[in-house]
């Protein structure tokens, strides 16, 4: 189902349960492969029910970046609008999807809500999990942990969810771009930080074959399915 929620286009997949909600920021390319992503989540999750709510991001670099940063490739920098996007998720999108329930409510009765995405959206999901404890887990598939200042931030702040899935393509760090080349070292450092954090009970790092552009739908599905299965 495609609908408008507070001015944003949202793609809702009802896969058998409104008590498990997967939230994902998407761009045009993600939208093209959402059907295959959902099918792969269902296959990997072994029939577990969930609802996926994917909302279209208006300006990828601006809306998903946690703070301002100069261009890394091309001429477009990062505007640092992630806080506004997260507020949309927590104050508008989720209440609408959960029937206006007053939440966070009793954890035993509240929906299980997970956040995830691919590339900068995966990075946003990771960052969001440092801002609020509303999410039961985060699926950060090939996240942009090369983002300037990120590792320093992650070293100085505790994450607020206890389940995190990280992944990366094994060729992603093999690039001439000096900033993006740090993605391999940074994802390994991120995983070490999560393992050392006592509150993060379960975390994993999966390496996939290929560069950043290979099978984003399948990689994202792996992350959400891992959260559903643990």
N, C-alpha and C positions, 0 to 999 in steps of 0.2 A: 504494500500500500504506500502510495506517495501522498504526503499531506504537508500543509504549512503549519508550523508551530512557532508562534511569535515572530513571524517574518522570515523564518528560515525553512528551506525545503528539506523535508525529512523522509527517509525511506524506512518503513517499518516492516519487519519480517516476523510474523507470529509463528513460532516453531514449537508450540505446544505448552508454553508456560509464561505467564505474566509475572511470576515470582522470581525469575532470573532475567535480568536486564543487561544487555551488552550495549555500551555506548561507543560510537565510533565517528570521529570527524572524517569527512571524505571530500575529495575533489572530483572533477569530471572523469578522470581515468579510473578512480576507485569505483565510481558509480557503474561504469561499464562492466566491471567484473564482480559486482556485489552478489549476483545470483550464484556464481560459481563459488564465491567465498562462503556463503551461507550453506550451500550444499556440502562443502568440505567440512565445515564445522559440524554439521549434523552427522556426517560419516565418522569423523574422528571422535566425536563425543558419544558415540554409541547409542543414539536415540534420546539422550537427555534433552529435556525441553528448555527453551529459552525464547526471549524476544530480542531481536537486534534492532536498535534504532541508530541509523546513520544519518547525520545531519551535514548538509553541504556548507563548506567553509567559503566565505565570500572572497577573502584575500589570504591565501595560504601562508605567505611569509609574514604578513602582519598579524593575523589572527591567532597563530599557533606559537609564536615566539614569546618567551617569558620576559625578555628585556630587549632593548634596542641593541643592534649589532650592525656593523657595516656589511656590504655585499661579500659573499664568499665565492659566488660564481655569477656571471652576468653583472648587471648594473643595479639590481634590486636588493636593497638592504632589508633589515628586519625591524619592524616597528614596535615590537613588544606588547602586542595586544592579547596575550594569552589569558590574562586575568579577567578581561571582559568576556572572553569565550567561556572560561570556566564558570563564571557567574551565570551565563546563559544556561549552561548544562545543569547546574545545581539549583538555580532559582526558577527556571522556566521549563526547560525540556523535561527533566525528571518528574517534577510535580504533575505536569500534563500527562505523562505516560503512566504514572501510577495513580491516576484518578484523583489528583489533588490531595492525596494522603498527606497528613502532617508527619513529615519525616525529617531527620532520622527519628524513628519511633523506637519501640522495643526491638532490639536486634533480632529477637526470635521471630517477630512477626513482620519486620521490614523486608522489602524485596532485596535479593542479593544483586548488587549492582557492580558491574565490572566496566572498566574503561580500556580502550585499546585503539590501535591504529598502525599505520605504516608510514615510515619515513618521518617527516616532521610531525605528522599526527601521532605516531608512536612516541616521539619525543615529548609531545604535549601530554600524552597519557602518563608518561613517566613523571614529568614535572607536576602534573595535577595531583599525583599520589604523594607528593611532598607538601601539598597545600591543605589537603582535607582528608579526614578519615572516613569519608562517605563511601569510598570504593572498597569492595572486598578484595580486589586484585587489579593488576594492570598488565596488559599485553602490549609490549613495546617491540614491534617487529621492525627490524632494521632502523632503529631510531636514530635521529640526528644528534648523537651524543658528541659529535665534533663541534657542536655549537659553542662559540666563544664564551668562556667562563663557566661552562656547565660543570665540569668535574670539580672545580673549586667550590661551587655551590653544593654539590652532592657530598663533598667531604665535610662540609660545615653544617649540614642540616639533616635531621632524621626523616626517613620516609615514614608515611602514616598508613601504609597498607602492609599486610603480612604475606602477600603472594605476588610475585613479579616474574613475568616471562620476558626474557630478552632474546633477541636473535640477530644474526648478521650474516650476510653473504660472504663467502671466503675470499672473494675478489674485491670487496668494497674498499678495503684500505690500499689497494694497489692502483693508485691514481696519482696524477701529477700535481693535483691541487694540494698545496701544503696544509691547508686547514682540514679538508676532508680526509686527508691521509691519516689523520690522528684517530679516525673512527675505530680502528681495531684496538689500539692501546686503550682508548677511552671506554669501549664496551667491556673490555677485560677488567679495567679498573672499577667500572660501575658494578660489575658482578662481584668483585672482591668486597666492595663497600656494602653491598646487600648481604653477602654471606657473613660479614662481621657484625651486622646490625641485629641485635637480639630480637627485636620486635618483628623482623622479617623472617617468618618461620619457614617459608618455602620460596625458593627462587631458582631459576635455571637459566642457562645460556646455551642456545642451540645455534650451531653453525650450519648454514645452508650452502649449497653449491651455487656459484654464479655471482654476478655483480648485483648492484643495487636494484636493477630493473627487472630481475628475473622472478616471475611468479609472485607478485605482491599479494594477490588474493589468497594463494595457498599458504604463504608465510604468515599472513594475518590470521587465517583460519587456525593454523597450528597453535598460535598464541591463545586465542579464545578457547579452543578445545582443551588445551592444557589446564587452563583455569577451571573449566567445567569439570574436569576429570579428577582434580586433586581434592 
